[in-house]
Amino acid sequence: IKVARGFGDLSENSEYDEAKNEQGKLYSRIAELEEILQHVVIVDESNAPTNVVTIGCRVVVADASGREMPAYKIVGSQEADPMHGIISEESPFGRALLGTKEGDTVTVEAPRGAIVYTVKKIER
């Protein structure tokens, strides 16, 4: 902003306008990160049961035809990356899996209808 002010009249200074817009975006992102940090919850996996799906688990499921799907890791919403098999516990799939054990069957509501999965393996 300081450099952009040196380019002359602020009313016609596009560099200054762009710098101010960028500053606004940065302040907004800082506020967002501060909000996230104020509500963070640390999950202690050392006391979590190993036979139940909880946050931090890797889960292998099979569809109704018995075909195994790739392993999914259940995480908090800020860490989710569905393209890499990292699923939020707040997603319909993650919510359905939480609390299940190996052999349990879950039904996930999807846009094309209900899909049934069987939990095959739970890993920590």
Salt bridges, closest charged atoms under 4 A:
GLU32 OE2 - ARG29 NH1 3.05
GLU35 OE2 - HIS39 ND1 3.29
GLU45 OE1 - ARG124 NH1 3.89
ASP63 OD2 - ARG67 NH2 3.21
ASP81 OD2 - HIS84 ND1 2.66
GLU123 OE2 - LYS121 NZ 3.23
